[in-house]
Amino acid sequence: MTESITITDNRTGETLEIPIENGGVSAAAWQKLLPGLWFYDPGFVSTAACESAITYLDGEAGILRYRGYGIEELAEHSTYLEVAYLLLNGELPNPAQFEAWRHEITHHTFIHENVRKRFLDGFHYDAHPMGMLVSAVAALSTFYLDAKQIFDVESRHKQIIRLIAKMPTLAAAAHRFSVGMPFVYPDNSLEFTSNFLSMMWKTAEPRFDANPALARALDILFILHADHEQNCSTTAMRTVGSSHADPYSACAAACAALYGPRHGGANEAVIRMLTEIGSIENVEPFVASVKAGTGGRLQGFGHRVYKSYDPRAKIIKRTADEVFEITGKNPLLDIALKLEEIALQDEYFTSRKLYPNVDFYSGLIYQAMGFPLEMFPVLFAIPRTAGWLAHWQEMLDQDSKIARPRQLYIGAEQRPYVPMGERG
Ligand code: ACO
């Protein structure tokens, strides 16, 4: 028997039965009974805006899967590039497919000289690298005019390769500019993450070989950040993409959404918060101030979907230990552990189901690896590009409607214009 709900319009007594499909009910069916009566759902808390086959998330049980594969298994056995292929194509690649994918990505890492020399060099000396990234990604659309052919399979594939390949180059270029260091060209003999680390840190040596354990740790972080279904930035990607804008413009919008401290900027906010707390003795008073509403929010805690421990945070905590063995312990770790311990025993946090999210520990790793705070959201944007593009592609394949929500108007009734001289 098909499960369904029945709704009754009490004004008319009319009823309508709507089937429950894939855990949802169709708003279009609802509209048949209630035309012109809108769902009021700020923040889309109860609204599914699309069907998607990319990422499965069970926030109560703390489950995250890409295309059916558990995040724990992928973090243990896979690589970011393989995961990007999986997200975009739906299946893990066979060796020949992976080699072709790796080759294509590796050979599209260079950026046009004008992007770096004229565009990025034009920023103010203290520009935030995330602001630079948002703008540079948008600027790419002016370099690849074929990107407008979003329904041409070949063109679409090319833009996907370009975006995934060039994000680390743009990210590192933004960093090098902000510290006054010369730009480092990509090294095609290196793997994705090692190449990024080379572009970040290379100085005078002919070749920069990153510590393999640190490159692997970063790759794991990239896997964990690659997708997270309909989050704020992915929604921005889908919304802008639904107008059939080119993927660079849509991706720039997604980057901009990621910039905010409620989303990708949270890892930066966590480090600032831990630094401000300063010592273990200050943790308890700080938690008290959060509860009293005077200390702001506990950064890196809470999630719209996870109402239990974020499975990514568990993996990151383990990765942190491995990184600290090489880099030495981040002195803020003890404060973070104490904060977690106190919060997880406190009724304020447990009753609201507030647990550490992916950003609570990722910043500690980035900082121990030498990344400046401003680079944290940039580090998030690099891998999330694969997820954004997978959703963009899925949306186009579904011939999705343009995103255009309704509103409940609460403003003034119609009134006559008053000439300026007659206003009080
Ligand atoms: N610290 C203290 N209290 C919190 C926190 C927090 N981090 N998060 C939520 N709350 C409280 C709210 O004050 C509210 O309490 P109330 O019911 O007494 O008013 C309740 O928990 C529910 O909070 P909402 O804001 O309604 O939850 P929402 O789902 O809208 O927000 C969000 C989720 C934005 C992630 C929020 O938890 C937050 O601001 N966290 C801190 C920032 C952060 O870590 N962001 C990263 C998210 S992960 C990511 O984007 C990669």
Residues whose N, C-alpha, C, O or C-beta is under 5 A from the ligand:
A	BS01	ACO	P261 R262 H263 G264 A266 R297 L298 Q299 G300 F301 G302 H303 R304 R352 N357 D359
